[in-house]
Amino acid sequence: QLQLVESGGGLVQPGGSLRLSCAASGFTLDYYNIGWFRQAPGLEREGVSCISRSDGSTYYADSVKGRFTISRDNAKNTVTLQMNSLKPEDTSVYYCAADRGPEFLCEFYEYDYWGQGTQVTVSS
């Protein structure tokens, strides 16, 4: 069984921080490209940040560059998205997804396995 589970979402004030985690069951995340995607109401699902399976290359959407950081913890078989300086515009459901590659793209249609999502709300 291949399963991804997101955690760490919640309600935070503008300027605050959250740390999202993606945990894998049934496979090793180190062998997959991993992406964090978000889909706000009325908008398309967009790639927020992705990390490659091979050389650890990373991608960040322009809107989050400098504020978000993606990283792997192979010992825990998890991928983390550290989100700082959060803005109301970051409010969305955030999804973790895995892709076997070999191409490294941060586009939702490339990813095969998906978690169910975790809600992030940034509001005063």
C-alpha contacts under 8 A as a table, 3 or more apart, distances in Angstrom:
res1	aa1	res2	aa2	distance
1	Q	25	S	7.22
1	Q	26	G	5.19
1	Q	27	F	7.99
2	L	24	A	7.49
2	L	25	S	5.93
2	L	26	G	4.88
2	L	27	F	6.22
2	L	113	Y	7.55
3	Q	24	A	5.80
3	Q	25	S	5.11
3	Q	26	G	6.57
3	Q	113	Y	7.40
3	Q	114	W	7.61
3	Q	115	G	7.09
4	L	22	C	6.49
4	L	23	A	5.67
4	L	24	A	4.79
4	L	25	S	6.51
4	L	96	C	7.08
4	L	97	A	7.37
4	L	113	Y	7.35
4	L	114	W	6.20
4	L	115	G	4.72
4	L	116	Q	7.94
5	V	22	C	5.62
5	V	23	A	5.29
5	V	24	A	6.65
5	V	96	C	7.60
5	V	115	G	5.22
5	V	116	Q	6.96
5	V	117	G	7.82
6	E	20	L	6.95
6	E	21	S	5.60
6	E	22	C	4.61
6	E	23	A	6.53
6	E	95	Y	7.05
6	E	96	C	6.46
6	E	115	G	6.32
6	E	116	Q	7.29
6	E	117	G	6.13
6	E	118	T	6.07
7	S	20	L	5.70
7	S	21	S	5.31
7	S	22	C	6.69
7	S	118	T	6.27
8	G	18	L	6.90
8	G	19	R	5.77
8	G	20	L	4.52
8	G	21	S	6.24
8	G	118	T	7.37
9	G	18	L	7.00
9	G	19	R	7.55
9	G	20	L	6.32
9	G	118	T	5.41
9	G	119	Q	5.27
9	G	120	V	4.94
9	G	121	T	7.93
10	G	18	L	7.90
10	G	118	T	7.99
10	G	119	Q	6.11
10	G	120	V	5.08
10	G	121	T	6.14
11	L	120	V	6.22
11	L	121	T	4.77
11	L	122	V	5.96
11	L	123	S	7.27
12	V	16	G	6.02
12	V	17	S	7.19
12	V	18	L	7.64
12	V	120	V	7.93
12	V	121	T	6.34
12	V	122	V	5.03
12	V	123	S	6.40
12	V	124	S	7.89
13	Q	16	G	5.55
13	Q	86	L	7.68
13	Q	122	V	5.42
13	Q	123	S	5.12
13	Q	124	S	5.25
14	P	85	S	7.00
14	P	86	L	5.40
14	P	87	K	5.09
14	P	88	P	6.36
14	P	122	V	5.77
14	P	123	S	6.06
14	P	124	S	6.68
15	G	84	N	7.06
15	G	85	S	4.14
15	G	86	L	4.86
15	G	87	K	6.40
16	G	84	N	6.20
16	G	85	S	5.46
16	G	86	L	5.49
17	S	82	Q	7.60
17	S	83	M	5.44
17	S	84	N	4.41
17	S	85	S	6.18
17	S	86	L	6.14
18	L	82	Q	6.31
18	L	83	M	5.23
18	L	84	N	6.72
19	R	80	T	6.88
19	R	81	L	5.78
19	R	82	Q	4.53
19	R	83	M	5.92
20	L	80	T	5.62
20	L	81	L	5.04
20	L	82	Q	6.39
20	L	83	M	7.79
21	S	78	T	6.63
21	S	79	V	5.83
21	S	80	T	4.50
21	S	81	L	6.41
22	C	78	T	5.39
22	C	79	V	5.13
22	C	80	T	6.25
22	C	96	C	6.11
23	A	77	N	6.34
23	A	78	T	4.63
23	A	79	V	6.83
24	A	27	F	6.47
24	A	28	T	6.96
24	A	29	L	6.58
24	A	77	N	6.25
24	A	78	T	6.47
25	S	28	T	7.79
28	T	31	Y	6.01
28	T	32	Y	7.65
28	T	77	N	6.42
29	L	32	Y	5.35
29	L	33	N	7.76
29	L	34	I	7.48
29	L	74	N	7.55
29	L	77	N	5.98
29	L	78	T	6.94
29	L	79	V	7.87
29	L	98	A	7.70
30	D	33	N	7.81
30	D	53	R	5.86
30	D	72	R	7.99
30	D	74	N	6.59
30	D	77	N	7.52
31	Y	53	R	5.44
31	Y	54	S	7.73
31	Y	100	R	7.13
32	Y	52	S	7.07
32	Y	53	R	4.85
32	Y	98	A	5.88
32	Y	99	D	5.39
32	Y	100	R	4.93
32	Y	101	G	6.96
33	N	50	C	7.19
33	N	51	I	5.80
33	N	52	S	4.42
33	N	53	R	4.61
33	N	98	A	5.70
33	N	99	D	4.97
33	N	100	R	6.27
33	N	101	G	6.59
33	N	104	F	6.74
34	I	50	C	5.60
34	I	51	I	5.44
34	I	52	S	6.57
34	I	53	R	7.49
34	I	79	V	7.57
34	I	96	C	7.19
34	I	97	A	5.72
34	I	98	A	4.66
34	I	99	D	6.36
35	G	47	G	7.03
35	G	48	V	7.55
35	G	49	S	5.82
35	G	50	C	4.03
35	G	51	I	6.40
35	G	96	C	5.79
35	G	97	A	5.23
35	G	98	A	6.45
35	G	106	C	6.56
36	W	47	G	6.24
36	W	48	V	5.55
36	W	49	S	5.31
36	W	50	C	6.09
36	W	81	L	7.66
36	W	94	Y	6.72
36	W	95	Y	5.60
36	W	96	C	4.74
36	W	97	A	6.46
37	F	45	R	6.48
37	F	46	E	5.46
37	F	47	G	4.55
37	F	48	V	5.17
37	F	49	S	7.11
37	F	94	Y	5.61
37	F	95	Y	5.05
37	F	96	C	6.43
37	F	97	A	7.67
37	F	108	F	7.31
38	R	45	R	5.58
38	R	46	E	5.62
38	R	47	G	6.77
38	R	48	V	6.68
38	R	92	S	5.91
38	R	93	V	5.50
38	R	94	Y	4.37
38	R	95	Y	5.97
39	Q	43	L	6.14
39	Q	44	E	6.01
39	Q	45	R	4.45
39	Q	46	E	6.49
39	Q	92	S	5.73
39	Q	93	V	5.69
39	Q	94	Y	6.83
40	A	43	L	5.49
40	A	44	E	7.54
40	A	45	R	7.62
40	A	91	T	6.95
40	A	92	S	4.54
40	A	93	V	6.37
41	P	92	S	7.60
45	R	108	F	6.92
46	E	107	E	7.10
46	E	108	F	6.89
47	G	50	C	7.30
47	G	60	Y	7.87
47	G	61	A	6.77
47	G	106	C	5.45
47	G	107	E	5.83
47	G	108	F	6.65
48	V	59	Y	7.98
48	V	60	Y	5.90
48	V	61	A	5.24
48	V	64	V	7.18
48	V	106	C	7.96
49	S	58	T	7.14
49	S	59	Y	5.27
49	S	60	Y	4.51
49	S	61	A	6.36
49	S	69	T	7.91
49	S	70	I	6.66
49	S	106	C	7.11
50	C	58	T	5.59
50	C	59	Y	5.13
50	C	60	Y	6.88
50	C	70	I	7.14
50	C	105	L	7.89
50	C	106	C	5.75
51	I	56	G	5.86
51	I	57	S	5.67
51	I	58	T	4.47
51	I	59	Y	6.53
51	I	70	I	7.01
51	I	71	S	7.47
52	S	55	D	6.47
52	S	56	G	4.94
52	S	57	S	5.25
52	S	58	T	6.43
52	S	104	F	6.05
53	R	56	G	6.16
53	R	101	G	7.99
54	S	57	S	7.74
58	T	70	I	7.57
59	Y	106	C	7.02
60	Y	64	V	6.51
60	Y	65	K	5.56
60	Y	68	F	7.88
61	A	64	V	5.58
61	A	65	K	6.12
62	D	65	K	5.27
64	V	67	R	5.42
64	V	68	F	5.72
65	K	68	F	6.18
66	G	69	T	7.76
67	R	83	M	6.16
67	R	84	N	5.15
67	R	85	S	6.11
67	R	86	L	7.74
68	F	81	L	6.71
68	F	82	Q	5.49
68	F	83	M	4.52
68	F	84	N	6.04
69	T	81	L	5.66
69	T	82	Q	5.10
69	T	83	M	6.71
70	I	79	V	7.19
70	I	80	T	5.68
70	I	81	L	4.60
70	I	82	Q	6.42
71	S	79	V	5.74
71	S	80	T	5.37
71	S	81	L	6.72
72	R	77	N	7.77
72	R	78	T	6.12
72	R	79	V	4.52
72	R	80	T	6.34
73	D	76	K	5.56
73	D	77	N	6.00
73	D	78	T	5.40
73	D	79	V	6.13
73	D	80	T	7.75
74	N	77	N	4.68
74	N	78	T	6.43
75	A	78	T	7.94
83	M	86	L	6.66
86	L	90	D	6.53
86	L	122	V	6.74
87	K	90	D	5.42
87	K	91	T	7.59
87	K	122	V	6.11
88	P	91	T	5.63
88	P	121	T	7.35
88	P	122	V	4.68
88	P	123	S	5.79
89	E	122	V	7.62
90	D	120	V	7.58
90	D	121	T	7.47
90	D	122	V	6.73
91	T	119	Q	7.88
91	T	120	V	5.41
91	T	121	T	4.59
91	T	122	V	5.46
92	S	119	Q	6.14
92	S	120	V	5.50
92	S	121	T	6.60
93	V	117	G	5.90
93	V	118	T	5.47
93	V	119	Q	4.42
93	V	120	V	6.01
94	Y	117	G	5.27
94	Y	118	T	5.32
94	Y	119	Q	6.23
94	Y	120	V	6.99
95	Y	114	W	6.97
95	Y	115	G	5.95
95	Y	116	Q	6.65
95	Y	117	G	4.43
95	Y	118	T	6.63
96	C	114	W	5.95
96	C	115	G	5.51
96	C	117	G	7.04
97	A	111	Y	6.04
97	A	112	D	7.11
97	A	113	Y	5.41
97	A	114	W	4.44
97	A	115	G	6.40
98	A	111	Y	5.54
98	A	112	D	6.02
98	A	113	Y	5.15
98	A	114	W	6.68
99	D	110	E	6.56
99	D	111	Y	4.52
99	D	112	D	5.49
99	D	113	Y	6.95
100	R	111	Y	7.84
100	R	112	D	7.70
101	G	104	F	6.18
105	L	110	E	6.99
106	C	110	E	7.62
107	E	110	E	5.79
107	E	111	Y	7.50
108	F	111	Y	5.70
109	Y	112	D	7.94
111	Y	114	W	7.61
